């Protein structure tokens, strides 16, 4: 029986893997990681895993439900899970995905730990208060995968946040980062915006998002403004941002890792409700001015109360400055 297995699907999930590895004292070379990815990102992912010192990893290709009947991607993944047989502790980065649910079913872990996927645990914790562990749509998936599919009866949130959990079934382990004292200089005449896919996924409208970007550009109209592109932003929106005279930074790595490589950066940072600035504030002692733009509640089109709960969590961090989108 394997003691620990991690199932992750994005480079930024390594932030939480690193926290777990440090907390329980696992040798990195022996940490088993299953990484779901696509061919475009695979090379970068392999380079970063090696850079971080991980050697015991296996990569598999993403699949969607439609591909089950035309691709062997899921079969290869399932065969590998079968070869592992069982594990004591299963760490997953995403709660709803088929590959997480399949890992739970085939590995039969004694404990399931849900790592922070951005701020997704706020939504998961809310839904686990009301949603039963078995969903009717799982009937079809159970037939296709030939294994009963359902959510774990009990999970432990491995998180840096405070949120309410399902009363009796679930637990929380709260972790903290160790702060790095890396030296860094700040450019007082520049600002940096951390891009977000909130418009693409429908949390707010693109018009509302772009109004905020334009306000920041106007605020620093005679200064340099940079925009760190989110991996899921569409080209049309990025082109509009470029036309505002904002320089776009393209990178395949999470901003937390990018920041670590910097020795000179803008003094003024702006973000939306992403946890990136919260993460940076807990990982480093030398910080720029960290501003989180707070969408007005009436402009939030998806899960407004969950978004509000995330903002409330950020208010506890004295290094973060929350700014109303109206006051900007």
C-alpha positions in Angstrom: 0.0 0.0 0.0 1.3 3.5 -0.9 1.1 6.0 1.9 0.6 9.3 -0.1 -0.5 10.0 -3.7 -1.1 13.5 -5.2 -3.4 14.0 -8.2 -3.0 17.5 -9.6 -3.7 19.2 -12.9 -2.1 22.6 -13.0 1.4 24.0 -12.2 0.0 26.3 -9.5 -1.2 23.2 -7.6 2.4 22.6 -6.7 2.2 25.5 -4.3 -0.1 23.4 -2.1 1.9 20.2 -2.8 5.0 22.0 -1.5 3.1 23.0 1.7 2.1 19.4 2.4 5.5 18.0 1.6 7.1 20.5 4.0 4.5 20.0 6.7 4.7 16.2 6.9 8.4 15.9 6.0 8.2 13.9 2.8 11.4 13.5 0.7 10.5 15.2 -2.6 12.2 12.5 -4.7 9.8 9.9 -3.3 6.5 12.0 -3.5 4.2 10.2 -6.0 2.5 12.8 -8.2 -0.1 12.0 -10.9 -0.3 15.0 -13.2 -3.2 15.5 -15.7 -2.3 17.8 -18.5 -2.3 18.4 -22.2 0.4 18.1 -24.8 0.9 21.9 -25.1 1.7 22.2 -21.4 3.5 18.9 -20.8 7.0 20.1 -21.6 6.8 23.0 -19.2 5.2 20.9 -16.5 8.0 18.3 -16.7 10.7 21.0 -16.5 9.1 22.6 -13.4 8.6 19.2 -11.7 12.3 18.5 -12.2 13.2 22.1 -11.1 11.3 21.6 -7.8 13.1 18.3 -7.2 10.2 15.9 -7.9 11.2 12.6 -9.6 8.4 10.1 -8.9 5.7 11.5 -11.2 3.4 10.2 -14.0 1.6 12.4 -16.5 -1.7 11.6 -18.3 -3.7 13.6 -20.9 -6.9 15.4 -20.0 -10.1 14.0 -21.4 -13.7 15.2 -21.5 -16.8 13.0 -21.2 -17.4 13.1 -25.0 -13.9 11.6 -25.6 -14.6 8.5 -23.6 -16.1 6.8 -26.6 -13.3 7.9 -29.1 -10.1 8.0 -27.0 -8.1 5.7 -24.8 -7.0 8.6 -22.5 -9.2 7.6 -19.6 -8.4 3.9 -20.0 -4.7 4.5 -19.7 -5.3 6.5 -16.5 -7.6 3.9 -15.0 -5.1 1.1 -15.8 -2.4 3.0 -13.9 -4.7 3.5 -10.9 -5.4 -0.2 -10.8 -1.7 -0.9 -10.8 -1.3 1.2 -7.7 -4.1 -0.7 -5.9 -4.5 1.3 -2.7 -3.2 4.3 -0.8 -3.5 5.6 2.7 -3.8 9.4 1.9 -5.1 10.8 -1.4 -4.5 14.5 -2.1 -6.5 16.0 -4.9 -6.4 19.5 -6.3 -9.9 19.5 -7.9 -13.1 18.1 -6.3 -15.5 17.7 -9.3 -13.3 16.2 -12.0 -13.6 12.7 -13.3 -9.9 12.0 -12.7 -10.2 13.0 -9.0 -13.4 10.9 -8.6 -11.8 7.9 -10.3 -8.7 8.1 -8.1 -11.0 8.1 -5.1 -12.8 5.0 -6.3 -9.8 2.9 -7.5 -7.3 3.8 -4.8 -9.8 3.5 -1.9 -7.9 5.9 0.3 -8.4 6.0 4.0 -8.3 9.8 3.9 -9.0 12.3 1.1 -7.4 15.7 1.3 -8.7 18.6 -0.9 -5.9 21.1 -1.7 -6.7 24.7 -2.4 -7.5 25.2 -6.1 -7.4 28.9 -6.0 -10.4 29.7 -3.8 -12.6 26.8 -5.0 -12.8 25.3 -1.6 -15.3 28.0 -0.6 -17.7 26.7 -3.2 -17.0 23.0 -2.3 -17.6 23.6 1.4 -20.9 25.4 0.7 -22.2 22.6 -1.6 -21.1 19.8 0.7 -23.6 21.2 3.2 -26.5 20.6 0.9 -25.5 18.2 -1.8 -25.5 14.4 -1.2 -22.4 12.4 -2.0 -24.1 10.7 -4.9 -25.3 12.8 -7.9 -27.9 11.4 -10.4 -25.5 12.2 -13.3 -23.1 9.8 -11.7 -25.3 6.9 -12.8 -24.2 7.3 -16.4 -20.6 7.8 -15.5 -20.7 4.7 -13.3 -21.9 2.7 -16.2 -19.3 4.1 -18.6 -16.4 3.7 -16.2 -17.7 0.4 -14.9 -17.1 1.6 -11.3 -19.5 3.4 -9.0 -18.7 7.1 -9.1 -19.6 9.4 -6.2 -18.1 12.1 -4.1 -16.1 11.2 -1.0 -18.2 10.7 2.1 -15.6 12.7 4.1 -12.8 15.1 3.1 -10.2 17.1 4.9 -9.6 20.6 3.5 -5.9 21.3 3.4 -6.2 25.1 3.2 -4.9 28.5 4.1 -8.4 29.9 4.4 -11.2 30.1 7.0 -14.6 28.9 5.8 -17.6 27.0 7.2 -17.5 23.2 6.6 -20.1 20.4 6.6 -20.7 20.0 10.3 -19.9 16.3 11.1 -18.3 14.8 8.1 -15.4 17.1 7.1 -12.2 18.4 8.7 -9.8 21.2 8.1 -6.1 21.4 8.3 -4.9 25.0 8.0 -1.4 25.6 6.9 0.9 28.7 6.7 3.7 29.5 4.4 7.3 30.2 5.5 8.2 33.7 4.5 11.2 34.3 2.2 13.3 37.4 2.8 14.5 37.7 -0.8 15.7 41.2 -1.7 13.7 43.1 -4.3 13.4 46.7 -5.5 10.2 48.5 -6.5 9.5 50.9 -9.3 7.3 53.7 -7.9 6.4 54.7 -11.4 4.8 51.5 -12.6 1.8 49.2 -11.9 1.1 45.6 -12.6 -2.3 44.0 -13.1 -2.7 40.3 -12.6 -5.0 39.1 -15.3 -8.1 37.0 -14.6 -10.5 34.8 -16.5 -13.6 36.0 -14.5 -15.1 37.5 -17.6 -14.5 34.3 -19.7 -16.2 32.1 -17.1 -19.1 34.5 -16.5 -18.5 35.8 -13.0 -18.7 39.4 -14.4 -19.3 40.8 -17.8 -16.4 41.6 -20.1 -17.6 45.2 -20.2 -17.4 45.5 -16.5 -14.0 43.9 -16.4 -12.6 46.3 -19.1 -14.0 49.4 -17.3 -11.8 48.5 -14.3 -8.8 47.9 -16.5 -9.3 51.3 -18.1 -9.6 53.0 -14.7 -6.3 51.5 -13.7 -4.7 52.7 -17.0 -6.1 56.2 -16.4 -4.9 56.2 -12.8 -1.3 55.6 -14.1 -1.8 57.5 -17.3 1.8 58.8 -17.4 3.4 55.7 -16.0 4.1 52.2 -17.2 1.4 49.5 -16.7 2.0 45.8 -17.1 -0.6 43.0 -17.4 0.3 39.4 -16.4 -1.9 37.3 -18.6 -4.0 34.5 -17.1 -3.7 31.2 -19.0 -7.5 31.1 -19.8 -8.0 34.6 -21.1 -9.2 35.0 -24.7 -7.3 36.8 -27.4 -10.0 39.4 -28.2 -9.9 40.8 -24.6 -6.1 40.8 -24.5 -6.0 42.7 -27.7 -8.3 45.4 -26.2 -6.0 45.6 -23.2 -3.0 45.9 -25.5 -4.6 48.8 -27.3 -4.9 50.7 -24.0 -1.1 51.0 -24.0 -0.6 48.2 -21.4 2.3 45.8 -21.9 1.2 42.2 -21.6 3.5 39.7 -19.9 3.0 36.1 -21.2 4.3 33.3 -19.1 3.6 29.6 -18.7 4.3 29.6 -15.0 2.1 30.7 -12.0 2.7 34.2 -10.9 3.8 33.1 -7.4 6.8 31.3 -9.1 7.4 34.2 -11.5 7.6 36.7 -8.5 10.3 34.6 -6.9 12.5 35.2 -10.0 12.2 39.0 -9.8 14.6 41.5 -8.3 12.8 44.6 -9.7 9.1 45.0 -10.1 6.3 47.7 -10.1 5.4 49.1 -6.7 1.6 48.9 -7.3 -0.1 45.5 -7.8 -3.7 45.0 -8.7 -5.7 41.8 -8.7 -9.3 40.6 -8.6 -10.5 37.9 -6.2 -7.7 35.5 -7.2 -5.6 34.2 -4.2 -2.3 35.2 -5.9 -1.7 38.4 -3.9 -2.8 36.7 -0.7 -0.3 33.9 -1.4 2.5 36.3 -2.2 1.8 38.3 1.0 2.3 35.1 3.0 5.3 33.8 1.2 7.5 36.9 1.1 8.5 39.7 3.5 9.5 42.3 1.0 6.2 43.3 -0.8 4.8 45.8 -3.2 1.5 47.5 -2.5 -1.1 44.8 -2.9 -4.5 45.9 -4.0 -7.5 43.6 -4.6 -10.3 45.1 -6.6 -13.7 44.3 -5.0 -16.5 43.8 -7.5 -19.8 45.4 -6.5 -22.1 42.6 -5.4 -24.8 43.5 -8.0 -22.3 43.1 -10.8 -21.3 39.5 -9.8 -23.3 37.1 -12.0 -22.2 33.8 -10.5 -22.1 32.7 -6.9 -22.1 36.2 -5.5 -22.1 35.1 -1.8 -19.1 32.8 -2.3 -17.2 35.7 -3.9 -18.2 37.9 -1.0 -17.0 35.3 1.5 -13.6 35.2 -0.3 -13.4 39.0 0.0 -14.2 38.8 3.7 -11.4 36.2 4.1 -8.9 38.7 2.5 -9.9 41.4 4.9 -8.1 39.5 7.7 -4.8 39.9 5.8 -3.3 43.3 6.9 -1.0 43.2 3.8 -4.0 43.4 1.4 -5.8 46.5 0.5 -9.3 45.9 -0.8 -10.6 48.6 -3.2 -14.2 49.0 -4.4 -14.4 48.9 -8.2 -16.4 52.2 -7.9 -13.7 53.9 -5.7 -10.8 52.9 -8.0 
